[in-house]
Amino acid sequence: MAVPGPCWFAAPRAGDIVWCRFPQRELSGPGPKPRTALVVRVGESNGHPVAEVAYGTSQKVDSLYAGEFAITPDDGAAFAASG
């Protein structure tokens, strides 16, 4: 992997929960509000580190649909491991 530039945080690992500025339809770049995301995979592209993430939310986690899950403080070790 190429040497990354300066950073303030440790590189993410698969399974980490991170903040991400997801693009929005009206904007050509990152959205204005950071949102939670689950790191699915990390690697590199053209010598630069990249992370594949899945969009997340902290809202309405009391009614989940098929394929959705919530990691809450009640989940103990899973919540702690998520960072």
N, C-alpha and C positions, 0 to 999 in steps of 0.2 A: 504494500500500500504506500502511496506517496506520502511524504511528510506534510501534515496539515499546517495551515497557517496558524497564527495566534488564536487561541480560544480561551474562553473563561470557564468552560465546563468540561468534564470528562466526556469522551465520545460515547454516544448511546450504544446500547446492546439490545438485541432482540428481546422483547418482553418488557422493556422499559416504557414508562409513560412519560411523554415529553410535551412541551408546549410548541405549537406550530401555527404559523399564519397561513391558513388555507386560502387559495385563490377564490375570488367570488366572481360571479358573472359580470358584474358592472366594472370590475377592475382588471387591468392587464397584468398586475403583479400580486404580491402577497396581500392578503386581507389586512384590515386595520386591527383586528382583535385576535390575540393569541388564543388558541383552542387546544384542548387536550388531544393527544394522539397516541396510539399504541405502536411502538416500533416493531415491525414485522420482520424486517431483514436489514442487514447492513452490508456494505461492500464498497466497491469503487467503480467509477465510470470515467474513462479517459484520464486516469491517474488522480482523480479527485474522490474523496470519501462521499458516499451517498447513503441515505437511509430511506427505506420504504416504510411508510406509516399508514395506519388506518385511522380515519377520523373518529374522534370521541366526543363525548359530552358529559357534563356533570349535571345536566337537567333531566328531569322526568325518568330517573332510573328506577322508580318503583313499579313501572309497567313496561316490561321488556317484551320484544317481539322475537320470533324465531331468528336465530343467528346473533342476537344481541346478548351481552353479558355485562354485569356490573362488578367492579372490585370496590368494596366498601371497607371502612375500618373494622367492621364485624368479621371480615375475612382473614384477619390476623396476619399470618405469614405472607399470604398472597399480596395483601395491601402493603406490607413493609417491603417486600421484594420489588414491587412496582416502582418504588422510588417516589 
